[in-house]
Amino acid sequence: MNLCLFDLDHTLLPLDSDHEFGEFLIRQGLADAVEYRQRNDGFYQQYCNGTLVLGEYIQFTTSIWREMDVAGQQALQQAFMDEVVFPAMKPQAIELVEQHRAKGDLIAIVTATNEFVTRPIADAFDVSELLAVKLVRDSQGRVTGDIDGVPSFREGKITRVEQWLAQQGRQLTDFDRVSFYSDSPNDLPLLERANDPVATNPSPALEAVAHERGWRILRLFA
């Protein structure tokens, strides 16, 4: 068995689900179109620049929906999937996942977007193993806005993958091939640990690194 890891945003999806969820909340009339958008755009730019303080962003991005009841949250997730995610899922991305599944690879999505946004997306790709930013819940099961454990962000992606494998009695070196598909230089720590790093729809910065190091470059989306 080989291991195949996928980043999500701009890798399997031609969009950033975190940022798009903020825009979706504005369209739903749940967030202010000026102030919320300005902060949402600012956090996204910080992510692209490599300066994002993830804890601050999680407090912000969960603030609108975390006071909703469970039914309201689920309805919000479904509406986001119907309006934004399903139309953005491309056959070539689905086929890429299926190719690795057909080979018998162990597959996981490893993303810095939180589990509330990404669990339905992983389900849509039929990937049960999701390593996303986990959210602290209080004694009533309500999201507090804090991060639970190590966030799957930058070097934290390595930690989360190693923790997940350890739960199965495995480690990265057990696999002949470890593939990791990503678009972002934020994922360089995990890309460097993979023996099959694939710069997928890469940003200019990651594409430059991929050319320098002889990594595969895959363009799933036009």
N, C-alpha and C positions, 0 to 999 in steps of 0.2 A: 504493500500500500504506500502510495505517495501522499504528500500533503499539499493542498491547494488553498491559499488564502486570498481573499478578495477585499480590497478597499471597496467602498460603496459609491460615494459621491464623485461624479466626473470619471468614474471607472466603470462600474456596471450601469450607472445612470448618467445621462448627459446633463445633469444638473446637481446642485448642492441641496440635498433634502432639508438640511438645517435652515439654510437661508430661505428656501422656498416655503418652508412651514411658516416662517414669520410673515411672508407676503400673503400666504393663505389666510392667516389669522386677521390680517388687515382687510382682505376681501370679505371675510365673514362678519366684519363689523365688530370684532372682538378686541382690536388693537388700533391705536391712533395712527392715522395714515402719515402723519408728519413726524412726531417724536419717536414713535416705535420704529418706523422705517429708518430714520436716521441712525438710531442705535443699532438696529439689525445690520444695516449696511456697514456701520463702523466696525462691528465685531467681525463681520465677514472679511473686511479688508485686513484686519489684524491677523486673522487666520492665514490669509494669502501671504502676508508679510512675515509670518513666523513669529509674531509678537503676542498672540492671543493668550490671555489669562483665562483658562478654561472654566475655573470656578465662578468667575464673574459672569461669564456668558451663560452658564447653566442656570444661575439664579435668574438671569434676565429671560432666557428663552422658555423656562417653565412657568414663569410668573402668571401668564394669562390663563392657563388651563388647569393648573394644579389644585385650584379651589373647586373645580367642577366635581360633580358626583361621577361615579364610575360609568354610568350610562351616557352621560354627557361627553366624557372623555372618549369612550368607544365610538360614539357617533362622530366626534371630531376626527378621529383617526380614519374612520371609514370614508368620510367626505374628502379628506386629504388624499387618500389612495385613489378614489374615484376621479377627482378633479385634476390631480397633479401627477401622481406616480404611475398609475396604469397607462395613461397616454404616453408617458415618457419611456416606458420599458421597450427596448428595441429587440427584435428577434435575434440579432447577432450577439447581444449580451446574454440572452437566455440560452442560446446555443453554446456559448463558451462555457457556461456553468455545466450544461448537460454533457459536453464533451469530457469534462473532468469527472463527472459522475459516472459516465459510461466506462471510464478507465478504472473505476473503483477507488478513486482518490478520496481521502478524508477532506471534506470541504468546510470552510468557515468563512463568514464575512467578519472582517475586523475594521471597525469604523469609529471615528471620533464623534459621531453624532449619537445622541442619547437613545436609549432603548425604547422610549415611548414612541419616538418618530420611526425608528428603524425596525422594530419587531414585525410590524405588518409588511414591511418591504421585503425583509428576509423571507417571510412566509410566502410572499408572491413569487420569489425566485426558488421556492421549495428548498431553502437552506435552513435546517433546524439549528445549526450551530452559529450563534450570533455573539460576537464579542464587541459590545457597544459600551458607551459610557453608562454605567449603572447609577441609578438614582436612589438616594436614601429615602426610606419610607418610615413614617412614625408608627406608633403602636396601633393606629387605626388603618394603616395601609396607605396613608396619604403621602404624596411626594412632598419633600420639604424644600427642595431647591438645592440640596447639597449633593456632592458626588460620593458614591459608595465605593470605597476601595480605590485601587489604582485606575485612573482613567485610561482608556484605550486611545492614547494620543501621543504621538512621537515615540520616545523610548518606552512609554507605557504600553504600546502595542506588543512589544517583545515580552514584557512582564505578563500581560494578560494571556498571550498565546502559551507561554511556558506554564502558567498556572493551570490553564485549561488542559493542556496535554498531561501535566502531572496528575491531574484527577483521574486520568485514564491509564496511569502508569507508563506514560510515554514521555519522550523528549524530542527536541528538534533533530538531534543527531540520529534518531532511530529511522528516519526516512531517507531513502536514496535521493529523492527529489523533493525539494520544498519550493513551490512556486508561490510568488506573491505578485499580484497585479495591483498597481497603484498609479495615480496621476500626479501625486504631490511630493515635493521635496520634504514635507513634514514627515513622510514615511520612509525617509532614507535609513533610519536605524534598522527597521525590519527588512527593507529591501536588501540591505547589506548582509543580513543574516541568512537570507534565502540563497540557495544555489541556482535558482531559476528566477531571477528578478525580472519582471516585465513592466516596463514603463508604458502604461496604458493611457491613451489620450493625454500624453504628458504635458504639463505646463512647460513653458520655455526653459525654466531653470532645471527641471528634472530631465528634460530631453537632452540638455547639454551634458548632464552627468552621465546619462545613458550612452550617449555617443562616446564620451571619454572612456567609459569602462567596458564598452562592448556589450551592453545589455540589450536584450530584445526590446523593440519598440512596436507596440500594437495600437493601431488606430481603429477603434470600434465604431466611432461616430464620425460622420463627415463634418 
